[in-house]
Amino acid sequence: MLKDDVIAGLSLPQKALPPKYFYDAVGSRLFERICRLPEYYLTRAELALTRRHIGSIARFAGKGSELIEYGSGESLKTRLLIRALRPSAYLPVDISAAALRAATQRLAREFPRLRIVPVHADFSRPLELPASKGRRIVYFPGSTIGNLLPEEAHAFLSMTRGQATRMLVGVDLKKDANVLHAAYNDSRRVTAAFNLNLLARINRELGADFDPRRFAHYAFYNAALGRVEMHLVSLARQSVRIARHRFSFDAGESIHTENSYKYSVEDFRDLAAAAGFAGKKVWMDRKGLFALHGLINSGSGS
Ligand code: AVI
C-alpha cells in the first residue's frame, strides 16, 4: 500500500520510494511522453528490433500459444506480436486497473476474435494466474526488469518459470554513459516532471505537504553497479508531514526513487540461468542499443 511503503521508505537511512508508484494517471501520461523523447532511445530501439525480427520472434514464441504480458500491453510492439503470433489467449497483467481497462478495450476493438483475460495484480509479489488451456509464453518488454534489483529480478524470473516454458524479455544494454545520461536527463525536463510527480502524488493521495519546488531531479549512471539511479534531492533543510509522521531532510539529502539496470547479453543470461532459464535467442536493433532475450525454462525439455 502507498502509505505504508512511503512511511517505510522515508524512514530508511537512505530515503527511498518504490518506482511502481510513478504510474498514477499523471505519471503514466508523463511516461508516454518520455517514450517519445528524442533522447529516450529505449522505446524506439525495442520497436525497431521487434519489427525487424518479428518472424523469428513469433516462431520462437510458438504460434497459437497463450501470451502473458507483464504490463498492460497498449504498445505498438504488443500489437505487432499479437498479429504475428495469433495467440489463443492474451493475458495482460498490470498493477493499474485503469491502464488495464484502457488497453483491454482498445485491443478488443482491434482484435475482436482474441480472447483477452486481464489480470489486475502487482507482479512485484507472487501471483496466481487463471488456469492455462495450452502452451504459454511470458512477454516482459520495455526493460521493466531493469527497474528491479537483481535479487528481485531473480525472484520474478523464478516465479514466471511456473507460468510458462518460454519467455521474451526486453532488456536495455550497457552503453556509453553519455547516452544514458541524456536519456534520463532530457532537455524538455519530462523525466524531471515524472520523478517529481511522485511527491505530488503523495500530496494528492496522502494529504502530505511536500513542496516539489524544493526538490530537484537527479539522475546519473552508477557504472560500478551498472544502473542509472534517479533521486529527488532536497534543495534546502526542510521537514515534510505525511499523516501523523514528520520527515526531516538536510540540504542535499536525496530520496532514491528508481534504479534502471543495464545488462550486457552475458550479464542477463547469467541472471536468467540462475533462475532456471537458458538464453536461447537474442535479437537486437541495428545500433545495438537494446536486446530482446528468448529464454527457455531449463527444466521444460522444450
Ligand atoms: C519503465 N522503465 C523501464 C523506465 C526506465 O527507463 O527505467 C522508467 C523510466 N524512468 C525514467 N525514465 C523512464
Boltz pocket constraint, residues with backbone or C-beta under 6 A from the ligand:
constraints:
  - pocket:
      binder: B
      contacts: [[A, 34], [A, 42], [A, 142], [A, 143], [A, 144], [A, 145], [A, 146], [A, 147], [A, 183], [A, 184], [A, 191], [A, 258], [A, 259], [A, 260]]
      max_distance: 6.0
